[in-house]
Amino acid sequence: MSDRKALVWHKVLEPDELEEGRVKTVVAGHTSLCMTRFEGQSAALDNRCPHQGGPLGEGSIENGLLRCPWHGWDYHPCTGKAPGFDDGVETYQVEDREDGVYVGLPEEEAHTRTVTDVMAETMTAWGVDTVFGMVGHSNLGLADALRRQVEGGKLRYFGIRHEGAAAFACSGYAKLTGRPAACLTIAGPGATNLLTGLWDAKVDRAPVLALTGQVDTQVLGPGAFQEIDLKSAFDAVSSFSQPVLGTSKHAELMSLALKHATLERDVAHLIFPDEVQTLPAGEGAAAGAPEGRVANQQFAPPAEALEEAVGLLRDAKRPVVVVGHGARFHMEAITALAEQLDAPVLTTFKGKGLIADAHPLACGVLGRSGTSIASWFMNEADLLLVLGASFSNHTGITPKIPTIQVDFDPMALGRFHPITVPVLGELSVTTRLLSEALEGGTAAIDPREEIAARWAIWREEKARRRQDDRGKGLNSALVFEALTHAVDEDAVLAVDVGNNTYSFGRYFECQRQDVLMSGYLGSIGFSLPAAMGAWAAVGSERQVVSVSGDGGFGQYMGELTTLVKYGMNITHVLLHNAELGKISKEQRAGEWDVWETSLQNPDFARFATNCGALGIRVERADELEDALARALAHDGPALVEVMTDAELI
């Protein structure tokens, strides 16, 4: 029994809270106790059974003995002794006072810095300020280290309802900022739930740090509970995946992970065996930092490639600039070059919004989610200047026209077909050098009047489509026209996958908005968790709007409670047509029967209200404008459920 000297007394029960013959788990400070009441006496035992760690406070007193709920071992309810054996559980001093039951515990020792403290400090030194995750039994030591960084004001933590949402949130954060956030899970199913969101980040070149717990090293291999080979499971999705060992150089390991994530724009993964997480850090162990580890990435292209590109641009009469998501952080220089070249600017779908649709050279999105304007100017071009685009078959950049491609990644150049002039260089530096070399002028024809005329034709067509009404819900042209006028010009828009996404690409006209999407992976369910990541990046400084169909929202609808818990000011616009409309369309186009694409849905607006958010249901066109305005003005999460026609996309 603990010495009475230097004890700290904790009130753990009310005077008559525990009945005779009952047990209860309580927590005093950081100590978990099993409180018993036996033969009129209150007692406090260590809550952890010494054999398998079973929680004694969940057991019961049977025939005068406290039985462990996990494997039936017996202890005396007051002394903690195991009858017939030398072992037992520790007991603590108890006092029954007038106002309740008190337990005396030794004063807690100061925290000893751990290896995960060093690694968490290294994370924040590298600029990681956000973690999405789920705390569980195989990451508790790491979670405690992250908690200390949160309490120190260096990190923010958002607890999610499904680990897949954590990975998508990190992907959305990274696509918007270019910087990694981290996702935290337990071993086994928690870790595997990350994989879809991590693949989204990987294929769209978004840096993410994944932190997964693992079972104790001593039981690794035979097949312990929740044990899987995490290194193998994550090898394909990550550019760096390593276990953290007791003998590791812990700051160096975290620094290497973040260097891989940041410079390779990829997923980095660290595996934390349970027992390693609480090992004491070595005396004087220092956190790592990026200083001296990362070189300046603004490099110029080879002079020969630049000269060849300049020659083609100088002579082209109808050059066109195509920008992809990789151009997100370089648009000021790119727009200036396009204006100098008198070149129409087309974007890939992932690049939507990188240039305002109102700009006199903007032609909107090229490809399946795009406009007839962009397609027309692609067909009329005599030279393409492609910047930060991946040549996805969904985009439709033709290989039949002479092309200059600029990218920082040599593997991206000419990936799908030969390029006339592949240029390896950082986009801002390369566009500036091209601009300087072309100061003498070019042969290009000014396309601005032609672009304006094409926009007028398309806007007339959109106006006609807004009048379509089959009595089965609102049409998509109407929804996205209203959204165009409702959102702030600098809002962040996370869009999902499906017909709603195609319609957004066609009908929504961007100003200075940032648009986030699941590009190469095309994963349904992306938008809401990605909006969580965007909100973590911009907070209250900008509007954050999520757009999805009912199929996509159903994937992570539980995360609406996460929005409410953390006060995330996100508006979700939900197009409800009770159908996986894109798949129905593909079945019809392929001459298949339409099969199993219908959805059984709740009243989503009422669901949002039940979660604590603002929920608004729109069934008529004259309700739409006011509903969007109310939701966007609401201080907190809001959902606008718009009943739409699956055929009018």
N, C-alpha and C positions, 0 to 999 in steps of 0.2 A: 504494500500500500504506500502511496506517495507520502513523503514527509510533509507535515503541516506547515513547516517553515517556508516562508517566501511563496505562499500559494496565492493565486488570483482566484477569487470566488465568483462564480457565474450562476445567475439564476437560470434554471433549466426547466422547472415545472411550476405550475400553480399549486396551491396547497393541497387540493383534492383531485388533481388532474389524473393521477395514475391509480387505478383500482388495485386491490389486493389480487396477487397472482397474475398480474399483467406486466408486459415489457413495452418499451418504447424507445425509438431512436431519437436522440437530441444532438445538437451541435453546440459546443461551448468553445468560443474562439474558433480555432481551426481543428478542434478535436471532436471526432464523432464518438458518442457514448451510447451504451445500452443501459437505460435506466430500468430498474426492476423494483417491484413492491412485493415483498415476500415475508409472511409472518409478521406483518405490521412494520417492517423495516424498509426504508428506501436505500438503494445501493446503486453505484455507478461502476460499470465495467467498460473496458475497452470494447468498442463495437465490432472489432475485427477478430474473427476466429483465427487462431494461429495456424490452422492446418490448411485451409483453402481460401481464407479471407472472407468467409461468409459473414453477412451482417447479422449479428446476434440480436439486435433490436427488432428484427423481423421474425425472430423465433418465438417460442412459447414455453411456458413453465408447465412441465408434465411430470406428475408424481414427485414433485418437490425439486426437480432439476430443470435448468434452462437448456433447451435443446437447440443446437445450431440448425438453421433452416436448410442449409446446403447438404450436409452429410450426416446429421443426426448425432454429432458428438455432444456429450452432456457436461454441464458445469453447474456448480452451486450458484444459485441466483444472487447471493450476497458476497461470498468469498472469491468467486471465480475459479475455484479449484475443480479439477476433473476427478471425480471419485475413482480411486484405485490407480491413479496415475500421478506422476510428478508435475505434469504441465498444467497450465491453466491460462487465464487471461488476467491482465493487470486490472486492479480496482483503484478507485479514487475516493478521497474523503467526501462525505456527504453530510450536510446539515439540513434538518427540517426546521425552517424558520416560520415565523408567523405569516409572512407574505409569500412563502413558497419554498421550493426545494433548491438548495444551492450545492454546487460541486466545486471543490478546490483543486485547481490544476497548477502545475509549475508555470512560472512565467515563460512565455514563448521566446525561444531564442531568435536572434535577428536572422533574416534570410541570408543564406549562403549563395553567392552568385554561382549560377550553373552554366553548363555549356550552351543550353538553349537561350539563356540570357545573352550570352556573347553573340549568338547567331541572330537573335531578335534585334540587338543593338546594331549589328552589321546591316540588317535589312533597312532599318530607318536611316542609317548613315548613307545608304545607296539611294535614298529617296522614296522607298516604299512607305506609303502613308495609309494604306487601306488594306484590310483583310476581310474577306467574306468566308464564312465557314460554319461548321458545326462542331461544338466541343463534345468529345466522347471519351470512353474509357482508355483508349490507346493513344490519346494525344494530350492527356491532362497536364503533364509536365511542360510541354511546349506551350499549351494554352496559357498556363500560369506565367510563363515568360512574356508572352504577347500581352497578357493583362497588365503587367508592369509597364510595358511601353505605352499602353493605352492610358493608364493612370498618370504617366509622366507627360502626357500631351503630345507624344510623338507618333501615335498610331491611332487609327479608328478601326473598330471591329463591328461587323454586322453579321448577326446570327441568322442564317437562312433556314428554310424548311426542307429543302432538298439540295444535296451537294451539287447536282447538275446546274442549279441556278447560280451557285457560287462561281462555277467555272465560266458560265455565260456572262455573269456580272463582271468578272475580271476581263473577259474578252471585250465587252463593251467599253469598259474603262480604258483599256489599252488602245482600242481603235480610235477613241476620241482624243486621248492625250499623247499617245506614243510611248507611255511609261507603263511599267508593270504594276499591277496589284497582285495580292496573294490570295490563294484559297486554301483553307485548312480543313482536313477531314481525318477520320479515324482510319484504321486499317480495313482490309476486306471491302465490304460493300460501299462504305463511305468513299473510299479511294476510287473504286471502279465507277461510281456514279459521276465522277468528274469527267470521264473520258470524252463524252460527246462535246461538252463545252470547250475542253482543251483542244480537241481536233478542230473546232471552229476557229479558235485562236491561231492554231498552227498554220492552217491552210490560208488564212487571211493575213499572215505575217504580223500577228499581234503578240507582244511580249507578256508572258504570264509566269508567275512563280507558284508552283503547287507544293504544298507541305502536307505530307501524309504520315499518320502514325503507323506503327507496325508492332506486331507481337514481340515479346521478349526474345532477345537473340538466342537464349538457351533453349527455347522450344521451337525455334525456326527450323523448318525442314520436315519433321514428321507429320505435320498437318494439324497445327493447333487451331483453336477456335478463331475464326476470322483471319486465318493466315492464308495469304496468296503471295505468289512471287511478284511483288510490286515492281521490281526492277524490270522484269520481262514485260509486264503488263504496260509499263509506261515507256519502254524504249522507243517504240515506233512514233509515239506522239510527242516526244521531247527531244531536244537537242542535247540535254544534259540531265541524267538521272542517276543519282548516287545515294547510297545509304550513309547515314551519319553514325560513325562508330565512336567508341570511347576514346580511341587513339587518333581520331581524325584531327586535322588542323581546322577547328570549327569556324573561325572567322574567315579563313581562306576558302573553305568549302562553300559558305554562303556567298562570298564575293564572286567565286567562279560561277555559281548558279546564276547570279544576277547579271554577270557579264555576258554569259551565253544568252540569257533571255533578252537583254537590251540590245546587244550588237547583232545578234542573229535574228532578232524579231521572232522569237520562237518561245516554246514552253520549256522551262527548267523545273526539275522535280527533285525534291529531297525527301528521303525516307528516314523516319525517326523511330527506331526501336524503343519500346516503352522504357526500359531501364536506363537508356542513355540520356533521356531527356532531363533527368534530375541529377546527373553527375556533377560534382563541384567543378567549376572552372579552375584552371591552373592559376596560381598566384600571379597577378599582374597581366592576365590574359586580356589583350586589347581587341576591341571590335575592328572589323575591316571597314574600308571606305573606298570610293571610286577614284580618289585622287591618285594620279600616276598609273592608273589601270586602264584608262579608256582614252584612245587617241582621238583627235579631231577628225570627224567623218566627212568634212567638206572637201572632197578631192576633185580635181579637174580631170576631164577626159584626155586621152592621148591627142596630141596636136593633129595627127594625120586624120583620125576619125572626125575631129571637129571641123577640119578644113573641108573634108568631103561633104559633111552635112551642110555647111555654109553654102557651098556651091549649089547644091540641090535647092536649098531654100531661096537663094537669090534668084534663080531662074524660074521657079514655079509660079504659074499664073493663078492656080486655084489650090493653094495649100490648105490643109485642115489640121488643126491640133486636136488630138484625142488625149484626155487625161483620165487616169484611173485613181483608185484609192491611194496608191503610193505617192500621189502628188499632193496629198492633203495639206502638208505643212510647207508647201512651196508655191502656193497659188499667186501670191503677189508678183513674184518674178515671172511666172508662166503667163499670167494675164497681160503683163506689160509686153512680153514678147509677142503674144498673139495680136495685140493692138498694133505693134510695130509691123507685123507681117501681113496685116489685114486678113487674118485667117479665122474662119469660123471655129468655135470651140465646142467639141462634142465630149460628153463624159460617158464612161461606163456606168452601169447601174450603181456599183459600189462607189463611184465618184459623184453621184448625184448631189447637187448643191455646192460643189466646189467652185462653181461660178454662178452668179445669180442669173436666173432665166431672163431677167429684165435687161441684162447687159446686151448691147447691140450686136455682139459677136456670138452670144450664147445660142446653142441650138438644141439644148436638152440632152436627154439620154439616148444612147445608141443601143440598138438590139431589141430583144424580146420584151423588155420592160420599158421601151422608149417611145420616142415620137417620130412621126413621119418627117419632121424637119431634119433631125440628125441623119436619118437614113438617106434623105435626098442629097444632103451635102457630102456624105460619104461617097455616094455614087458619082457625084460631079467632080470630085477632087482629082488633082493630078499628082499630089504628094501628101503623104501623111507624116506628121510629127507626133509620135506616140510617147507619152510621158507617164511613167508609173502605172502602166496598165499591163495586165497579164495575158491578154489575147484569149480570154475565155470564149468558148463557142457560143455562149449565150449573148456575148457582146456583138459579135459579127463584124470585127475589123477585117476587111477584105485583104487577102494576100496578093491581090492582082494589081495593086497600086504601089509604086515606089514608096518605101517607108524608111523613116529614120526612127529608131527606137532608142530611148535613153533610160537607163536604169542603173542603180547602184550595185545590183546583183548580176554577176556575169552569167549565171545560170538562167536568169530570166530573159536574157537577150537571145532572140531567135529560138525560143523554146519549142514552138509548134511548127514553124516554117522559117526558111531563110529570110533574113532582113537585109534590105539594100545597104543600110549603114547602121550597124549596131554600135552604140556609143556607151561606153562604161564610164559613168560619172555621177556625182551627186547632182540632183536636179536643179537646185538653186544656182549652184556654181556654173553648171553647163548652160542653163538658159541665159544667165548673165553674159557668159562668153559669146554665145550665139548672138545676143542682142548687140554687143559691142562690135562684132565682126560684120553685122548687117546694117550698120549705121548709114551706109551709102545708099540704101534703098533696095527694093526688090521689084520684080515684075508682076507682083500679085494684083489682081483686080479686086476693088473694094466690094465686099459682099453684103454690106449692111442693109441696103434697101431690099435685096433679095431675101435676106434673113427675116426682116420685118414682114415682108409679104407672106412668107411661109408660116410665120407665127400667126398672122391674121387668119389664114386658111384653117390652121389647126384649132384656133380658139373658136372659130365659127362651128367647127365640127363638135367641139366639146360642149358648146352651148346647146346644140341639137340633142346631144346625148343626155344632157341634164333634164330634158323634157320627157325622156322615156319613162313610162310607168305602166306596169302590167298588173298593178294592184297587189303585188307580192313583196313589197318592201321598197326601200329607197335604192336608187342606182348609185354606182360607185363614183361616177363623174360628179354627181351632186355632193356626195360626202366629201370628196377631196377638194372640190371648189370651196366649200364652206371651211374646211380645215386650212386651206391656203390663206384665207382672209382672217382666220381666228388666231393663229399662233403668232408669237413674236417673230420678228425677222431674224433674230439670232437664236431661236430655240434649238434644242437638240431633239432629234426625232429618231427613235429606234423603231424599225419596221420589221415585221415578221416574214414568214414565207407562205405563199399561196396566192390566190387571185387578188386578195387585198394588196399584196405587194406589187403585182403587175399594175394594178390600177393606180396605186400611189406613184409609181414611176411615170405613168402616162399623164396623170391629171394634176398632181400637186406641183405647183410652181414655186421654186425655191427663191429665197432672197439671200440671206447670209446664214441659213440654218446648216447645222451639221447633221448628216444622215448616217445612221449606223445600221448595218444589216449583216446577216449571216451569208457571206458571199459565196465562196467556193463550196462550203459544206451544205449550204441551203437548209439549215436545220429549223424545222418548225418549233415554236416555243421560244425562240431567241429574244423576242422584243422586250418582254416585261423584265426579265433579269438583266438584260443589257441596259435597259433604262435605269435600273438600280445602280449599275456601274457608272453610268453617265451622271446620275444625280450625286453619287459619291465624289465625282470629279469636279462638278460645277456648283453643287449645293443650291443655294437660293439665288445665285447670280444670274441664272438663265432658266427659262422654262424647259422642262423635260417632258416629252410626250412619247408614249408608246402606242403603236398601231398594230393590230392583229385581227385575224379572223377568230371565230369561235373555236376552231380546231387548235390553233396555236395557243390561245389563252388557256384552254383546258389543260395544257401540259404543265404549267406552273402557276395555276390560279391560286394555290395556297400561299404563294409569295405576296399576295395582297395583304396578308396579315403582317408580313415583314415590313412593307411600306408603312402600315399603320404604326407598328411598334416604334420605328425610328423616325416617324414624321416626314417621310420622303414625299416631297411635293411633286408627285408624278401624276400626270393625267393619262389614262389609258383609253384609247378609242377602239371599241370592239365592234367589228362588223359581224353581225349575227345573221347567218342564213341557214343554220341548222344542217350544214353540209360541208364536206371536204370538197369545195367547189372546183378547185384546180384538178383534183384527181378525177372527178366526174367528167370534166371537160376532156381530159386525156383519154379516158375510157371511150367516150363518144368519138373522139378523133381517130382512135385506133380501131374503131368498129367493134369494140367490146361492149358487152352489156354493162350498164351502170350498176355497180354492185358494192354494197357495204360502205358507202360514203356518207350516208345520213348520220346525223348526230342527235343524241338525246341530251338536251341542254336544260339547265335551270334558268330561272330569271336572274341573269347575271347582275343586273342593277341591284336587285334585292340582296343577292349574295354579297356584293360590295358593301352594302349598308350593314349587313350582319357582321362583316369583318371590321367595321368601324370606319370605313371610307365613305365618301359621297358617291351614291349610285344614281344615275339618271338613265331612264329608258326613253328612246326616241322611236316613235312609230310613224310619224308624219313629217313631211319635208318642212312644214312651217314650225316644227319644234327644234330643228337641228341647230340653227344659229344660236339660239338662246341657251341650249343645253351645253354647247361647246364653251360659250362665254362663261357660264356658271362654273363649269368644271375647271377651266383654266384659272379662274379668279379664286377658286377655293384654296384655302391655306391648308394643304394636306393632300393625301392621295384621293383621286377621284376616278370614276369609271363612267364613260358614256357608252351605253349599249345601243347601237343603231341597228334596227331591223332592216336588213337589206335583201335584195333580190339576187340570188346566186347566178342568174343568167345575165344580168345587166352590169357587166364588169368593164 
